[in-house]
């Protein structure tokens, strides 16, 4: 069947995409959050016209679009294409009355989640209190903290905050939870190695994106240096260029890759990267830092792939822009979220949210 219509619905930070096929089947997906109004423009001006008339189950469409847009293969094209690709997966699931997990032969029914804080400018005591409270309420067994100044390369958010935050987190957890540290490029190789003994002693298990994300070779070198301390490295959240992904996997840059399904260009591309990573013994856990449809995508991915990292990211901030998107939430119970059973993504989108959104279409 052919794709006949592509509609989109933008509100605040999010753009939902709806595909309608020639047999009347529909599917819903989502572009990458943030500046999604720009993505909506790119979707209908450049990407959607290339998808109209194409087979609705041909998941090579992503690569075909990128070949056609060879002068525009940057982040916004990837963000827009993710909306179409994820809607195609939903359409296929709805047509076959299966969840995406079932389409892929996945058998996991629940995914372990890790607490993911997005703030740096809070008192460390407040963060520690929230960790303890949500650990008791939701049962998280792993906790990610953002430290340092974003892409600061050696600059802390305020002097001493990083070390103090890690030590206080360790004191709070008392060995009853893993600590993940995410500097978002705030570290240098030397600073990371200076802190390595302290991080080891505090139970830090993962160091995510320690250097600016574009420093792939330098991050690979840090991975080797810090490995004797029992600390794994993670990264890849920001990357969408296929050649960069070749480098990330070939070096390898990280022990755990974290592709963002909506940044990389969709679910299909993420599956391909995860399959390649598994063949190399590398774990995958996608970037799912907010509770938009991105969380649905990540749950189905980690329930289906060969070598998932045991935990998936769960952003704990109250993102107002996702609050009214769905009629059913995805609660964390005993540290886990139940994988939506479908069909498709199993996302219960709010009709009111769609009606109040900025609408566009391509036929």
C-alpha positions as CSV (number, residue, x, y, z in Angstrom):
1,X,0.0,0.0,0.0
2,X,1.1,3.6,-0.7
3,X,1.5,6.5,1.6
4,X,-1.3,8.9,0.6
5,X,-1.3,11.6,3.3
6,X,1.1,12.9,5.9
7,X,-0.3,15.1,8.6
8,X,1.4,16.8,11.6
9,X,0.4,18.3,14.8
10,X,2.7,20.7,16.6
11,X,2.4,22.0,20.2
12,X,5.2,23.6,22.3
13,X,8.1,21.3,21.9
14,X,6.6,18.3,20.1
15,X,5.4,17.4,16.7
16,X,3.3,14.3,16.1
17,X,3.1,12.8,12.6
18,X,0.2,10.8,11.2
19,X,0.4,8.7,8.0
20,X,-2.6,7.5,6.1
21,X,-2.1,4.8,3.5
22,X,-4.1,3.9,0.4
23,X,-6.1,1.2,2.2
24,X,-7.1,3.7,4.9
25,X,-4.6,2.4,7.5
26,X,-3.1,5.0,9.8
27,X,0.0,5.3,12.0
28,X,1.3,7.8,14.4
29,X,4.9,8.8,15.0
30,X,6.8,11.8,16.3
31,X,9.7,14.0,15.2
32,X,12.4,15.0,17.7
33,X,11.3,17.2,20.5
34,X,12.5,20.8,20.9
35,X,12.3,23.5,18.1
36,X,9.7,21.1,16.7
37,X,8.0,24.0,14.8
38,X,11.1,24.3,12.6
39,X,11.0,20.5,12.2
40,X,7.4,20.6,11.1
41,X,8.3,23.1,8.4
42,X,11.2,20.9,7.2
43,X,8.9,17.9,7.3
44,X,6.3,19.3,4.9
45,X,8.7,21.4,2.7
46,X,11.4,18.8,2.0
47,X,10.7,15.4,3.5
48,X,7.0,14.5,3.2
49,X,6.9,15.2,-0.6
50,X,9.5,12.5,-1.1
51,X,7.5,10.0,1.0
52,X,4.1,10.4,-0.7
53,X,3.4,7.6,-3.0
54,X,6.0,5.3,-1.5
55,X,5.2,1.8,0.0
56,X,4.1,2.2,3.6
57,X,6.1,-0.8,4.7
58,X,9.3,-0.1,2.9
59,X,11.7,0.8,5.7
60,X,14.5,1.6,3.3
61,X,12.6,4.9,2.7
62,X,14.8,6.7,5.2
63,X,17.9,6.1,3.2
64,X,16.1,7.0,-0.1
65,X,15.1,10.3,1.4
66,X,18.6,11.1,2.5
67,X,20.0,10.3,-0.9
68,X,17.5,12.6,-2.5
69,X,18.3,15.4,0.0
70,X,22.0,15.1,-0.3
71,X,22.6,18.8,0.3
72,X,20.4,18.8,3.4
73,X,21.3,15.7,5.4
74,X,21.6,17.5,8.7
75,X,19.8,17.3,12.0
76,X,16.5,18.8,11.0
77,X,16.0,16.4,8.1
78,X,16.8,13.5,10.5
79,X,14.4,14.9,13.0
80,X,11.6,15.2,10.4
81,X,12.3,11.8,8.9
82,X,12.0,10.2,12.3
83,X,8.4,11.3,12.4
84,X,7.6,9.4,9.2
85,X,9.7,6.4,10.0
86,X,8.1,5.9,13.5
87,X,4.6,6.4,12.0
88,X,5.4,3.7,9.5
89,X,6.2,1.3,12.3
90,X,3.0,2.2,14.1
91,X,1.0,1.7,10.9
92,X,2.5,-1.7,10.4
93,X,1.7,-2.7,13.9
94,X,-1.9,-1.5,13.7
95,X,-2.5,-3.3,10.4
96,X,-1.2,-6.6,11.8
97,X,-2.7,-5.9,15.3
98,X,0.7,-6.4,16.9
99,X,2.9,-4.2,19.1
100,X,6.2,-3.1,17.6
101,X,7.9,-5.4,20.1
102,X,5.8,-8.3,18.7
103,X,6.6,-7.4,15.1
104,X,10.3,-7.7,16.0
105,X,9.9,-11.0,17.9
106,X,10.7,-9.3,21.2
107,X,9.6,-11.1,24.4
108,X,10.4,-8.7,27.2
109,X,7.2,-7.4,28.8
110,X,8.8,-4.9,31.2
111,X,11.9,-2.7,31.0
112,X,14.0,-1.6,34.0
113,X,14.3,2.2,34.2
114,X,16.9,4.5,35.6
115,X,16.3,7.8,37.3
116,X,17.6,10.6,35.1
117,X,17.9,14.1,36.5
118,X,18.1,17.0,34.0
119,X,19.2,19.7,36.4
120,X,22.5,21.2,37.4
121,X,21.6,24.4,39.1
122,X,19.9,22.8,42.1
123,X,21.4,22.4,45.6
124,X,23.0,19.0,45.8
125,X,21.0,18.3,49.0
126,X,17.8,18.8,47.1
127,X,18.9,16.3,44.4
128,X,19.9,13.8,47.0
129,X,16.5,14.1,48.8
130,X,14.7,13.6,45.4
131,X,16.7,10.6,44.7
132,X,15.8,9.0,48.0
133,X,12.2,9.9,47.7
134,X,11.7,8.6,44.1
135,X,13.7,5.5,44.9
136,X,11.2,4.7,47.7
137,X,8.2,5.7,45.6
138,X,9.1,4.1,42.2
139,X,11.8,1.6,43.0
140,X,14.6,2.9,40.8
141,X,17.9,1.0,41.1
142,X,20.1,3.2,39.1
143,X,20.5,7.0,39.1
144,X,21.9,9.4,36.6
145,X,23.2,12.8,37.6
146,X,24.1,15.7,35.4
147,X,27.4,17.3,36.5
148,X,29.8,20.0,35.3
149,X,29.0,22.8,32.8
150,X,27.6,21.7,29.5
151,X,30.5,21.3,27.0
152,X,32.6,23.1,29.5
153,X,35.7,20.9,29.0
154,X,37.0,21.2,32.6
155,X,34.5,23.8,34.0
156,X,32.2,22.8,36.8
157,X,28.8,24.3,37.3
158,X,30.2,25.8,40.4
159,X,33.5,25.0,42.0
160,X,33.5,21.5,43.6
161,X,29.9,20.7,42.7
162,X,30.7,17.5,40.7
163,X,32.8,15.8,43.4
164,X,30.3,16.9,46.1
165,X,27.3,15.6,44.2
166,X,28.8,12.2,43.5
167,X,29.9,11.7,47.1
168,X,26.5,12.8,48.5
169,X,24.7,10.5,46.0
170,X,26.9,7.6,47.2
171,X,26.2,8.5,50.9
172,X,22.4,8.7,50.1
173,X,22.3,5.3,48.3
174,X,24.6,3.4,50.6
175,X,25.3,0.9,48.0
176,X,21.7,0.3,47.2
177,X,21.8,1.7,43.6
178,X,24.1,2.3,40.7
179,X,25.3,5.8,39.9
180,X,25.5,7.1,36.4
181,X,27.3,10.4,35.7
182,X,26.5,12.6,32.7
183,X,28.8,15.6,32.2
184,X,27.5,16.5,28.7
185,X,31.0,17.3,27.6
186,X,32.0,19.0,30.8
187,X,35.1,16.9,31.5
188,X,38.6,16.7,30.0
189,X,40.6,13.5,29.9
190,X,42.8,14.7,32.8
191,X,39.9,15.8,35.0
192,X,38.0,12.5,34.4
193,X,41.1,10.5,35.3
194,X,41.7,12.6,38.4
195,X,38.2,11.8,39.6
196,X,38.3,8.2,38.5
197,X,39.4,6.7,41.9
198,X,36.7,8.7,43.7
199,X,34.1,7.7,41.2
200,X,35.1,4.1,41.5
201,X,34.9,4.3,45.3
202,X,31.5,5.9,45.1
203,X,30.1,3.2,42.9
204,X,29.9,5.1,39.6
205,X,29.1,2.5,37.0
206,X,28.6,4.6,33.8
207,X,30.3,7.8,32.6
208,X,28.2,9.2,29.8
209,X,29.4,11.7,27.2
210,X,32.3,12.9,29.3
211,X,33.9,15.0,26.5
212,X,32.1,17.1,23.9
213,X,30.2,14.6,21.8
214,X,32.0,15.5,18.6
215,X,35.4,14.4,20.1
216,X,34.8,10.7,19.2
217,X,38.5,9.6,19.1
218,X,39.3,11.4,22.3
219,X,36.3,9.8,24.0
220,X,37.5,6.4,22.8
221,X,40.9,7.1,24.4
222,X,39.3,8.0,27.7
223,X,37.3,4.8,27.6
224,X,40.5,2.8,27.5
225,X,42.1,4.9,30.3
226,X,39.2,4.7,32.7
227,X,38.3,1.0,32.1
228,X,40.7,-0.3,34.9
229,X,38.5,1.6,37.4
230,X,35.5,-0.5,36.5
231,X,33.7,2.5,34.9
232,X,31.9,2.0,31.6
233,X,31.6,4.8,29.1
234,X,28.4,5.7,27.2
235,X,27.6,8.1,24.3
236,X,26.1,8.7,20.9
237,X,23.0,10.5,21.9
238,X,23.7,13.5,19.7
239,X,24.9,11.7,16.6
240,X,23.0,11.3,13.4
241,X,25.7,11.1,10.7
242,X,26.1,7.5,9.5
243,X,29.8,8.0,9.0
244,X,30.2,9.2,12.6
245,X,28.3,6.1,13.7
246,X,30.8,4.0,11.8
247,X,33.6,5.6,13.7
248,X,31.8,5.3,17.1
249,X,31.4,1.5,16.5
250,X,34.7,0.8,14.9
251,X,36.9,2.4,17.5
252,X,34.8,1.7,19.7
253,X,34.0,5.0,21.4
254,X,31.9,3.5,24.2
255,X,30.8,0.4,26.0
256,X,27.2,1.4,25.7
257,X,25.7,3.4,22.8
258,X,22.8,5.7,23.3
259,X,21.3,6.7,20.0
260,X,18.3,9.0,20.1
261,X,15.6,7.5,17.9
262,X,14.3,10.9,16.8
263,X,17.8,12.5,16.3
264,X,19.3,9.7,14.3
265,X,16.4,9.6,11.8
266,X,14.0,7.0,13.2
267,X,13.4,3.6,14.6
268,X,14.8,1.8,11.6
269,X,18.2,3.4,11.7
270,X,18.4,2.8,15.5
271,X,17.7,-0.9,15.0
272,X,20.5,-1.1,12.5
273,X,23.0,0.6,14.8
274,X,21.9,-1.6,17.7
275,X,22.3,-4.7,15.6
276,X,25.8,-3.7,14.6
277,X,26.7,-2.8,18.2
278,X,25.5,-6.2,19.5
279,X,27.7,-8.0,16.9
280,X,30.7,-6.1,18.5
281,X,29.7,-6.9,22.1
282,X,28.5,-3.3,22.7
283,X,25.3,-2.6,24.6
284,X,22.5,-0.2,23.4
285,X,20.1,1.9,25.5
286,X,18.5,4.7,23.6
287,X,18.3,8.3,24.8
288,X,14.8,8.7,26.3
289,X,15.1,11.7,28.5
290,X,11.5,12.9,28.3
291,X,8.0,11.3,28.4
292,X,6.9,12.2,24.8
293,X,6.5,9.3,22.3
294,X,10.2,9.0,22.5
295,X,9.7,6.9,25.7
296,X,7.3,4.5,23.8
297,X,9.9,4.1,21.1
298,X,12.7,3.3,23.6
299,X,10.6,0.8,25.5
300,X,9.9,-1.2,22.3
301,X,13.5,-1.0,21.2
302,X,15.0,-2.3,24.4
303,X,12.3,-5.0,24.6
304,X,13.4,-6.3,21.2
305,X,17.1,-5.9,20.5
306,X,19.8,-8.5,21.1
307,X,22.0,-6.7,23.5
308,X,20.1,-4.0,25.5
309,X,21.7,-2.4,28.5
310,X,19.7,-3.5,31.5
311,X,18.2,-0.1,32.2
312,X,16.5,2.6,30.1
313,X,16.5,6.3,30.8
314,X,13.5,7.8,32.6
315,X,13.5,11.6,32.8
316,X,12.1,12.6,36.2
317,X,11.5,16.3,35.5
318,X,7.9,17.5,35.1
319,X,7.9,18.3,31.4
320,X,4.7,20.4,31.0
321,X,4.8,20.0,27.3
322,X,4.2,16.3,27.5
323,X,1.7,16.4,30.3
324,X,-1.4,16.5,28.2
325,X,-0.2,14.4,25.2
326,X,-1.6,11.1,26.3
327,X,-4.7,9.7,27.9
328,X,-2.7,7.0,29.7
329,X,0.6,7.4,31.4
330,X,3.5,5.0,31.6
331,X,4.1,4.6,35.4
332,X,7.3,3.3,36.9
333,X,6.4,0.4,39.3
334,X,9.1,-1.4,41.2
335,X,11.7,0.3,39.0
336,X,10.1,-0.9,35.7
337,X,7.7,0.2,33.0
338,X,5.4,-2.2,31.2
339,X,6.0,-2.2,27.5
340,X,2.9,-0.9,25.8
341,X,1.1,-3.9,24.3
342,X,0.0,-2.2,21.1
343,X,-1.0,-2.3,18.5
344,X,2.0,-0.3,17.1
345,X,3.5,1.8,19.8
346,X,0.5,1.5,22.0
347,X,0.5,5.3,22.6
348,X,-2.8,6.7,23.7
349,X,-2.6,10.1,22.2
350,X,-5.1,12.7,23.4
351,X,-7.7,13.9,20.8
352,X,-7.9,17.2,22.6
353,X,-4.1,17.6,22.3
354,X,-4.3,16.9,18.6
355,X,-7.2,19.3,18.0
356,X,-5.4,22.1,19.8
357,X,-2.1,21.6,17.9
358,X,-0.8,23.6,14.9
359,X,-1.8,21.4,11.9
360,X,-0.2,20.9,8.5
361,X,-0.5,18.2,5.8
362,X,1.0,16.9,2.6
363,X,-0.9,14.9,0.0
